[in-house]
């Protein structure tokens, strides 16, 4: 009996020691994970970091989350893991880890998106236009104003980048208009892309150029910010309710989609106002006031897409003219400290 009791005590002590060891290991992992979390958040705010590295500050976020979850289950708490509070926190932690694995591991490695093939490429001074057709029976289904990530199966171009979709939802082909703004976009101009395989992930976004209900509409676009509006013009009926588009460009020759916008105006589906800075015309808040007057935008739906500075000043003016339904596309994916060098 003494031997049996002593053996039980030794086993119990071993189990408790093992439990304490796991708890201490989880505590160290949680401390390391906390430091990693702070570091990743700090790095993600530094815009000087190239995009290809910046992406990893988000992909690695699941690691400190997993360490924190492990620490939660092994640490001493005023309630048990199987209690109501334990289940409350546990469900969210398990769901978070499952979502991370599904998005970062399974989605990126196993199901990276809908397969497409590049069938058309056109380069202008500052813009590359890509046209893609589905590589199989499945095609992306999108609404006007949405965007997608494209992953080109070409050396140096495999990292995913997000672009607004310029083609209408009725077209099985996808069209992207890409401004030369960094090292990845410059490489597009140096390789043969026709016939290249592409994975398209999406669509994403809730930007609505035409709004949820029919009403007078104002569009403001700057440069390649015209792309979500190009995807919407085929769905506009001709008549007095045609949107007014204020389009700020560097020059008419470099203005993406200008030909089709002018055709839409001839068909009565659009009122087009072009402001080429090379000709001394600039889109300013005063242009809106001159066109509509004080309070003239009350009841209008206003949609804006373009550089942040342009969108900000025009949005403020539109509110001053009575607009209350204003949507703008997040043109810049990265917000933080310093200039974005790539």
VOFIDREN-556742 format. One line per field, with one value per residue (C-alpha): chain; residue number from 1; z, x, y; residue in three letters. Coordinates in Angstrom, 2 decimals. Each point is the difference from the previous one (the first is absolute). Example, Ala and Ser with C-alpha at 12.3 -4.5 7.8 and 13.67 -1.06 7.14 Angstrom:
VOFIDREN-556742
ch = A; A
i = 1; 2
zz = 7.80; -0.66
xx = 12.30; 1.37
yy = -4.50; 3.44
aa = ala; ser
This chain:
VOFIDREN-556742
ch = A; A; A; A; A; A; A; A; A; A; A; A; A; A; A; A; A; A; A; A; A; A; A; A; A; A; A; A; A; A; A; A; A; A; A; A; A; A; A; A; A; A; A; A; A; A; A; A; A; A; A; A; A; A; A; A; A; A; A; A; A; A; A; A; A; A; A; A; A; A; A; A; A; A; A; A; A; A; A; A; A; A; A; A; A; A; A; A; A; A; A; A; A; A; A; A; A; A; A; A; A; A; A; A; A; A; A; A; A; A; A; A; A; A; A; A; A; A; A; A; A; A; A; A; A; A; A; A; A; A; A; A; A; A; A; A; A; A; A; A; A; A; A; A; A; A; A; A; A; A; A; A; A; A; A; A; A; A; A; A; A; A; A; A; A; A; A; A; A; A; A; A; A; A; A; A; A; A; A; A; A; A; A; A; A; A; A; A; A; A; A; A; A; A; A; A; A; A; A; A; A; A; A; A; A; A; A; A; A; A; A; A; A; A; A; A; A; A; A; A; A; A; A; A; A; A; A; A; A; A; A; A; A; A; A; A; A; A; A; A; A; A; A; A; A; A; A; A; A; A; A; A; A; A; A; A; A; A; A; A; A; A; A; A; A; A; A; A; A; A; A; A; A; A; A; A; A; A; A; A; A; A; A; A; A; A; A; A; A; A; A; A; A; A; A; A; A; A; A; A; A; A; A; A; A; A; A; A; A; A; A; A; A; A; A; A; A; A; A; A; A; A; A; A; A; A; A; A; A; A; A; A; A; A; A; A; A; A; A; A; A; A
i = 1; 2; 3; 4; 5; 6; 7; 8; 9; 10; 11; 12; 13; 14; 15; 16; 17; 18; 19; 20; 21; 22; 23; 24; 25; 26; 27; 28; 29; 30; 31; 32; 33; 34; 35; 36; 37; 38; 39; 40; 41; 42; 43; 44; 45; 46; 47; 48; 49; 50; 51; 52; 53; 54; 55; 56; 57; 58; 59; 60; 61; 62; 63; 64; 65; 66; 67; 68; 69; 70; 71; 72; 73; 74; 75; 76; 77; 78; 79; 80; 81; 82; 83; 84; 85; 86; 87; 88; 89; 90; 91; 92; 93; 94; 95; 96; 97; 98; 99; 100; 101; 102; 103; 104; 105; 106; 107; 108; 109; 110; 111; 112; 113; 114; 115; 116; 117; 118; 119; 120; 121; 122; 123; 124; 125; 126; 127; 128; 129; 130; 131; 132; 133; 134; 135; 136; 137; 138; 139; 140; 141; 142; 143; 144; 145; 146; 147; 148; 149; 150; 151; 152; 153; 154; 155; 156; 157; 158; 159; 160; 161; 162; 163; 164; 165; 166; 167; 168; 169; 170; 171; 172; 173; 174; 175; 176; 177; 178; 179; 180; 181; 182; 183; 184; 185; 186; 187; 188; 189; 190; 191; 192; 193; 194; 195; 196; 197; 198; 199; 200; 201; 202; 203; 204; 205; 206; 207; 208; 209; 210; 211; 212; 213; 214; 215; 216; 217; 218; 219; 220; 221; 222; 223; 224; 225; 226; 227; 228; 229; 230; 231; 232; 233; 234; 235; 236; 237; 238; 239; 240; 241; 242; 243; 244; 245; 246; 247; 248; 249; 250; 251; 252; 253; 254; 255; 256; 257; 258; 259; 260; 261; 262; 263; 264; 265; 266; 267; 268; 269; 270; 271; 272; 273; 274; 275; 276; 277; 278; 279; 280; 281; 282; 283; 284; 285; 286; 287; 288; 289; 290; 291; 292; 293; 294; 295; 296; 297; 298; 299; 300; 301; 302; 303; 304; 305; 306; 307; 308; 309; 310; 311; 312; 313; 314; 315; 316; 317; 318; 319; 320; 321; 322; 323; 324; 325; 326; 327; 328; 329; 330; 331; 332; 333; 334; 335; 336; 337; 338; 339; 340; 341; 342
zz = 0.00; 0.84; -3.32; -1.85; 1.70; -0.64; -3.67; -0.36; 1.57; -2.34; -3.04; 1.21; 0.65; -3.46; -1.61; 2.02; -0.85; -3.66; 0.20; 1.66; -2.67; -2.78; 1.73; 0.35; -3.64; -1.06; 2.11; -1.71; -3.42; 0.82; 1.02; -3.22; -1.97; 1.63; -1.05; -3.52; -0.17; 0.93; -2.53; -2.82; 0.72; 0.05; -3.27; -1.70; 0.70; -1.67; -3.63; -0.89; 0.11; -3.48; -0.64; -0.43; 3.60; 1.39; -0.97; 2.42; 2.95; -0.51; -0.86; 3.20; 2.30; 0.61; 1.87; 3.01; 0.01; 0.25; 2.81; 1.90; -0.38; 1.27; 3.00; 0.73; 0.20; 2.18; 2.39; 3.37; -0.20; 2.39; -2.11; -1.63; -3.73; -0.10; 1.68; -1.91; -0.04; -1.12; -2.89; -0.88; -0.50; -1.35; -2.86; -1.25; 0.29; -1.85; -2.67; -0.39; -0.44; -2.41; -2.05; -0.11; -1.20; -2.56; -1.40; 0.17; -0.33; -1.88; -2.18; -1.06; -0.48; -1.13; -1.49; -1.00; -2.15; -3.32; -2.88; -2.90; -2.98; -1.33; -3.55; -0.46; 1.14; -0.85; 1.29; -0.03; 1.57; 3.62; -0.20; -0.78; -0.95; 0.43; -1.44; 1.26; -0.95; 2.26; -0.29; 0.77; 0.30; 3.17; -0.22; 2.67; 0.80; 1.15; 0.46; -1.47; 2.27; 1.47; -0.08; -0.13; 0.71; -3.02; 0.21; -3.24; -0.56; -1.15; 1.72; 2.16; -0.40; 2.17; 3.06; 0.04; -0.66; 0.24; -2.85; -0.76; -2.71; -3.07; -1.93; 0.45; 1.87; -3.25; -1.59; 0.71; -0.73; 2.76; -0.69; 2.29; -0.52; 1.95; 0.57; 0.05; 3.69; 1.22; -0.71; -0.58; -2.45; -1.85; -0.51; -1.79; -2.82; -0.37; -0.50; -2.56; 1.74; -2.75; 0.78; 3.63; 2.62; 2.72; 3.18; 0.86; 3.60; 0.85; -0.58; 3.01; 0.95; 0.54; -2.09; -1.91; -2.89; -0.61; 3.56; 1.36; -1.42; -3.12; 0.75; -1.59; -0.05; -0.02; -0.77; 0.86; -1.44; 0.02; -2.41; 0.28; 2.56; -3.06; -0.02; 2.33; -2.05; -3.26; 1.39; 0.60; -3.21; -1.92; 2.61; -0.25; -1.93; -2.23; 1.16; 2.35; 2.92; -1.62; 2.46; -0.22; -0.12; 1.00; -1.26; 1.03; -2.22; -0.89; -3.72; -2.32; -1.65; 3.37; 1.17; 0.39; -1.52; -1.47; -3.35; 1.57; 2.36; -2.95; -1.78; 3.09; -0.05; -3.66; 0.89; 2.75; 2.86; 1.50; 0.40; -0.33; 1.41; -0.67; 1.76; -1.60; 2.10; -3.03; -1.58; 3.12; 1.19; 3.49; 1.89; 3.08; 2.51; -1.75; -3.12; 1.93; 1.39; -3.44; -1.45; 2.72; 2.25; 3.74; 1.24; -3.52; 1.03; 2.54; -0.71; -2.32; 0.26; -0.21; -0.75; 0.01; -0.89; -0.42; 1.90; 3.66; -0.22; -2.88; 1.61; 3.34; -1.32; -2.41; 2.67; 2.42; -2.70; -0.96; 3.61; 0.03; -3.07; 1.75; -0.93; 2.73; -1.92; -0.74; -0.77; -0.71; -0.94; 2.23; -2.73; 2.26; 1.70; 2.29; 2.67; 2.32; 0.54; -2.76; -3.79; -1.86; -2.02; -2.23
xx = 0.00; 2.86; 1.66; -3.24; -0.59; 3.57; -0.28; -3.24; 1.64; 2.97; -2.30; -2.12; 3.11; 1.31; -3.28; -0.11; 3.63; -0.71; -3.01; 2.08; 2.67; -2.56; -1.43; 3.45; 0.78; -3.30; 0.76; 3.38; -1.63; -2.64; 2.66; 1.90; -3.24; -0.84; 3.37; -0.52; -3.45; 1.34; 2.81; -2.36; -2.40; 2.89; 1.45; -3.41; -0.29; 3.32; -0.75; 3.69; -0.15; -0.48; -3.40; 1.40; 1.29; -2.90; -2.37; 1.81; -0.70; -3.63; 0.54; 2.00; -2.64; -1.50; 3.12; -0.27; -3.76; 0.58; 2.56; -2.43; -2.74; 2.30; 0.93; -3.70; -0.79; 3.00; 0.09; -1.74; -3.33; -2.87; -2.15; 0.50; 0.55; -3.22; -2.04; -2.27; 2.72; 2.58; -2.19; -0.77; 3.66; 0.91; -2.49; 1.43; 3.57; -0.69; -1.95; 2.86; 2.62; -2.25; -0.59; 3.74; 0.81; -2.80; 1.02; 3.79; 0.82; -2.84; -1.18; 3.47; 1.48; -2.93; -2.66; 1.73; -2.88; -1.80; 2.37; 0.20; 2.26; 1.29; -1.31; 0.72; 2.61; 0.23; 2.63; -0.24; 2.32; -0.98; -2.61; -0.15; -3.35; -0.50; -2.88; -0.50; -2.30; -1.03; 2.30; -2.94; -3.76; 0.00; 0.13; 0.12; -3.36; 0.28; -1.99; 1.00; 2.55; 1.58; 3.67; 2.01; 3.51; 1.91; 2.93; 1.93; 1.86; 3.15; 3.40; 0.03; -3.78; -1.47; -0.80; -3.71; -0.98; -3.45; -1.59; -3.49; -1.84; -0.63; -2.20; -3.79; -1.57; -1.57; 3.42; 1.71; 3.32; 1.68; 1.70; 2.46; 1.53; 3.28; 1.96; 3.82; 0.54; 2.63; 2.50; -2.68; -1.97; 3.18; 0.85; -3.33; 1.48; 3.12; -1.43; -2.23; -3.37; -2.31; -0.75; 1.16; -2.02; -1.61; -1.90; -2.62; -1.23; -3.14; -2.09; 0.22; -1.29; -3.31; 0.60; -3.19; 0.39; -3.75; -1.22; -2.58; -3.01; -0.45; 0.70; 1.98; 3.65; 3.36; 3.23; 3.44; 3.03; 3.71; 2.32; -0.37; -2.72; -2.26; 0.09; -2.99; -2.09; 0.94; -1.45; -3.34; -0.64; -1.52; -2.75; -1.07; -3.24; -0.05; -2.06; -0.04; 1.23; 3.40; 2.87; 2.25; 3.63; 2.75; 3.24; 3.40; 2.89; 3.52; -0.78; -2.68; 2.51; 0.75; -3.63; -1.06; -3.37; -0.60; -1.24; -2.69; -1.02; -0.47; -2.02; -2.21; -0.55; -1.03; -2.51; -1.46; 1.09; 2.55; 0.79; 3.78; 2.19; 3.73; 2.73; 3.45; 2.64; 2.35; -2.49; -0.16; -3.36; -0.16; -2.89; -0.56; -2.86; -1.08; -0.84; -2.69; -1.44; -0.03; -1.83; -2.62; -0.06; -0.54; -2.04; -0.12; 1.18; -2.75; -1.51; 2.86; 2.13; 3.68; 2.68; 3.72; 3.12; 3.48; 3.00; -0.70; 0.59; -2.44; -2.65; 0.27; -0.44; -2.81; -1.82; 0.12; -1.37; -2.74; -1.19; 0.00; -2.26; -2.53; 1.08; -0.60; 0.39; 3.73; 2.00; 3.71; 2.29; 3.03; 2.54; 3.02; 0.27; 2.82; -0.33; 2.85; 3.09; 2.25; -0.11; -0.63; 3.17; -1.15
yy = 0.00; 2.39; -0.84; 0.60; 3.36; 1.08; -1.01; 1.97; 3.05; -0.25; -0.25; 2.90; 2.07; -0.82; 1.06; 3.23; 0.69; -0.61; 2.33; 2.70; -0.46; 0.43; 3.06; 1.56; -0.80; 1.58; 3.06; 0.44; -0.53; 2.59; 2.53; -0.66; 0.23; 3.34; 1.42; -1.38; 1.58; 3.44; -0.37; -1.05; 2.86; 2.50; -1.31; 0.01; 3.73; 0.83; 0.81; -0.05; -3.81; -1.51; -1.55; -3.54; 0.11; 2.02; -2.83; -2.32; 2.29; -1.00; -3.66; -0.58; 1.56; -3.44; -1.16; 2.35; -0.63; -3.75; 0.46; 2.23; -2.61; -2.75; 2.15; 0.59; -3.72; -0.89; 2.99; 0.25; 1.84; 0.75; -2.35; -3.38; -0.54; -2.05; 2.75; 2.41; 2.68; -2.53; -1.09; 3.63; 0.89; -3.44; 0.13; 3.30; -1.24; -3.24; 1.89; 2.47; -2.72; -1.91; 3.15; 0.72; -3.52; 0.09; 3.38; -0.02; -3.69; -1.72; 2.91; 1.15; -3.48; -2.15; 2.32; 3.26; 1.29; -0.36; -0.93; 2.47; 0.55; 3.32; 0.57; 3.70; 2.52; 3.69; 2.40; 3.78; 2.57; -0.73; -2.75; -3.72; -1.52; -3.75; -2.01; -3.56; -2.86; -2.91; -3.01; -2.31; 0.05; 2.07; 3.79; 2.67; 1.58; 3.59; 3.19; 3.36; 1.67; -3.13; -0.98; -3.23; -1.28; -1.27; -2.43; -0.34; -3.25; 1.77; 0.35; 3.11; 0.54; -2.75; 2.12; 0.98; 3.61; 1.58; 1.95; 1.25; -1.94; 2.16; -2.47; -0.19; -2.94; -1.23; -0.64; -3.34; 1.68; 1.99; 3.30; 1.75; 3.44; 0.23; 3.18; -0.16; 0.81; -2.47; -2.74; -2.68; 2.13; 0.95; -3.68; -0.42; 2.04; -2.16; -3.50; -1.68; -0.43; -1.26; -3.64; 0.29; -1.88; 2.10; -0.75; 2.59; 0.15; 1.87; 1.93; 2.28; 3.43; 1.78; 3.11; 0.81; 2.45; 0.04; -0.33; -2.41; 1.91; 2.14; 3.67; 2.87; -1.08; 1.80; -1.85; 1.40; -1.84; 0.75; -1.88; -3.76; 0.68; -0.15; -3.82; -0.72; 2.43; -1.69; -3.22; 1.79; 1.96; -2.93; -0.26; 3.65; 0.64; 3.07; 2.95; 2.96; -2.13; -0.61; 0.59; 3.04; -1.17; 2.44; -1.57; 1.43; -1.21; 1.08; 0.13; -1.30; -2.35; -1.65; -0.17; -3.66; -0.83; 3.45; -1.36; -2.17; 2.80; 2.34; -2.69; -0.38; 3.78; -0.12; -2.70; 2.19; -2.26; 2.41; 3.69; 0.21; 2.82; -0.54; 2.03; -0.57; 1.75; 0.13; 2.44; 2.14; -1.40; -1.42; -1.52; 2.17; 0.27; 3.20; -2.01; -1.88; 3.22; 1.61; -3.01; -0.53; 3.08; 0.24; -2.95; -1.42; -3.47; -0.64; -3.40; -1.01; -3.14; 0.99; -2.62; 0.83; -1.97; 1.41; 1.37; 0.68; 3.76; 0.46; -2.19; 1.82; 3.55; -0.96; -2.01; 2.95; 2.30; -2.46; -0.09; 3.79; -0.07; -2.20; -3.54; -2.55; -3.27; -0.11; -3.15; -0.07; -2.85; -0.63; 0.78; -0.58; -3.40; 1.11; 2.64; 0.82; 2.11; 1.28; -0.19; -3.26; -0.50; -2.88
aa = unk; unk; unk; unk; unk; unk; unk; unk; unk; unk; unk; unk; unk; unk; unk; unk; unk; unk; unk; unk; unk; unk; unk; unk; unk; unk; unk; unk; unk; unk; unk; unk; unk; unk; unk; unk; unk; unk; unk; unk; unk; unk; unk; unk; unk; unk; unk; unk; unk; unk; unk; unk; unk; unk; unk; unk; unk; unk; unk; unk; unk; unk; unk; unk; unk; unk; unk; unk; unk; unk; unk; unk; unk; unk; unk; unk; unk; unk; unk; unk; unk; unk; unk; unk; unk; unk; unk; unk; unk; unk; unk; unk; unk; unk; unk; unk; unk; unk; unk; unk; unk; unk; unk; unk; unk; unk; unk; unk; unk; unk; unk; unk; unk; unk; unk; unk; unk; unk; unk; unk; unk; unk; unk; unk; unk; unk; unk; unk; unk; unk; unk; unk; unk; unk; unk; unk; unk; unk; unk; unk; unk; unk; unk; unk; unk; unk; unk; unk; unk; unk; unk; unk; unk; unk; unk; unk; unk; unk; unk; unk; unk; unk; unk; unk; unk; unk; unk; unk; unk; unk; unk; unk; unk; unk; unk; unk; unk; unk; unk; unk; unk; unk; unk; unk; unk; unk; unk; unk; unk; unk; unk; unk; unk; unk; unk; unk; unk; unk; unk; unk; unk; unk; unk; unk; unk; unk; unk; unk; unk; unk; unk; unk; unk; unk; unk; unk; unk; unk; unk; unk; unk; unk; unk; unk; unk; unk; unk; unk; unk; unk; unk; unk; unk; unk; unk; unk; unk; unk; unk; unk; unk; unk; unk; unk; unk; unk; unk; unk; unk; unk; unk; unk; unk; unk; unk; unk; unk; unk; unk; unk; unk; unk; unk; unk; unk; unk; unk; unk; unk; unk; unk; unk; unk; unk; unk; unk; unk; unk; unk; unk; unk; unk; unk; unk; unk; unk; unk; unk; unk; unk; unk; unk; unk; unk; unk; unk; unk; unk; unk; unk; unk; unk; unk; unk; unk; unk; unk; unk; unk; unk; unk; unk; unk; unk; unk; unk; unk; unk; unk; unk; unk; unk; unk; unk; unk; unk; unk; unk; unk; unk; unk; unk; unk; unk; unk; unk; unk; unk; unk; unk; unk; unk
